Amino acid sequence: MNGWAYGLYCVTGLVFFYLITSACLRRHSDQVDDQASLIPFADDPVVARRVEQAIGRPVPAEAPEALLKA
């Protein structure tokens, strides 16, 4: 493969990656991003309450035992 073909191949890959990524991120809303950022606190109710007090928004928390029984 010569230099021009390889360069065109790389640029095409980057453009494709950019278009797919921007299309996927266009569907996201602020609410979805906020909920996803609270997931690490959801398995510890004590920490979830502290985070709720700090940010003023509810954190959906369940005890790990309740998750195992489901």
Buried (B, 14 or more C-beta within 10 A) or exposed (E): EEEEEEEEEEEEEEEEEEEEEEEEEEEEEEEEEEBEEBEEBBBBBEBBEEBBEEEEEEBEBEEEEEEEEE
